[in-house]
């Protein structure tokens, strides 16, 4: 049975602090109709607003009509991959206990994530127990088992033990692709991003490693990562969790979607990067630094044809100084051009054919002069121009490189490279 009230805590600087109380309201079955949240008095005296829709006020705050959970909590609900695993494990347990409800809803997914690996600093508790109290993490040396179990799950051949294992280690990471939480040899928590049966002949995670290398070469902030080969030869990308520090302490987390105050059924397609710049200016403790960083990321996004740049693939972290832009993540070059709508740069931009000229036009929104903006774009273009050498170094053969050439070789790259000449 779902508790009527959930204690909300924040793990901050090795201390768990009570933040407030979250209360769900259901329509029928497990369908969440709305929820409310109320801060504790102690948190009001010395805490911070955990999301834009939860200002520090001494009152019970109800979700808006277009939302069922406040943004701080919806950010911790797993996406497609994690929800599928939670449903599969629930079906397994229901075969043993038919008193369990036949269906799950959004609140079940919120509570079903392992406490140890839940995104950000929020912890949930009811009746004196952390939710969920599963260990939620595997050792990096368990990668082969994770790959084998994931493959059986992908092939609809997973046993009950397989499903229970995946539910334990693989539900908290977001996104639609298979992934799992692992502990690296140095004790750091990381996400293992796994090959997918739908990847065809392409080594998708190794291409993400290319994108992260180009980002770092562009001077952008990236997480620590490494690549491990799977038995198929395709890569597993190990990306250190940036919502944890080296000692395992947690940072608060806010997605770009929450920062933009998007509703439950709002796909964010009308919001632009210019709008997101306004959110950075509002929330960042170092807005100029973060706006400059974001400007470079947009240039990279266009130049590698990263079209999966929805607003959950941007985030802020809360540390001692307040909110700051997180390291870049989930950057994937796409072989498809002109068929997928991504985030537009501005209202003048075409989301299926983005132009860096439009980024240059809004440079002042990112606190950059025209000359400084041109230098940033040229710097990113120089890095991206080396994509083939980077891909070769990371083990991608000619067939792989030929398949992805269209992601990098574009009129936009030629235009951006021309800025180098103009600046000399």
Buried (B, 14 or more C-beta within 10 A) or exposed (E): EBBEEBBBBBBBEEEBBBBBBBBBBBEEEBEBEBBBBBBBEEBBEEBEBBBBBBEEEEEEBBBEEEBBBBBBBBBBBBBEBBBBBBBBBBBBEBEEEEEEEEEBBBBBBBBBBBBBBBBBBBBBBBEEEBBBEBEBBBEBEBBEBBBEBBBBBBEEEBEBEBBBBBBBBBBBBBBBBBBBBBBBEEEBBBBBBBBBEEBEEBBBBBBBBBBBBBBBBBEBBBBBBBBBEBEEEBBBBBBBBBBBEEEBBBBBBBBBBBBBBBBBEBEBEEBBBBBBBBBBBEBBBBBEBBBBBBBBBBBBBBBBBBBBBBBBBBBBBBBEEBBBBBBBBBBBBBEEEEEEEBBBBBEEBEBEEBBBBBBBBBBEBBBBEEEBBBBBBBBBBBBBBBBBEBBBEBBBEEEBBEBBBBBBBBEBBEBBBEBBEEEE
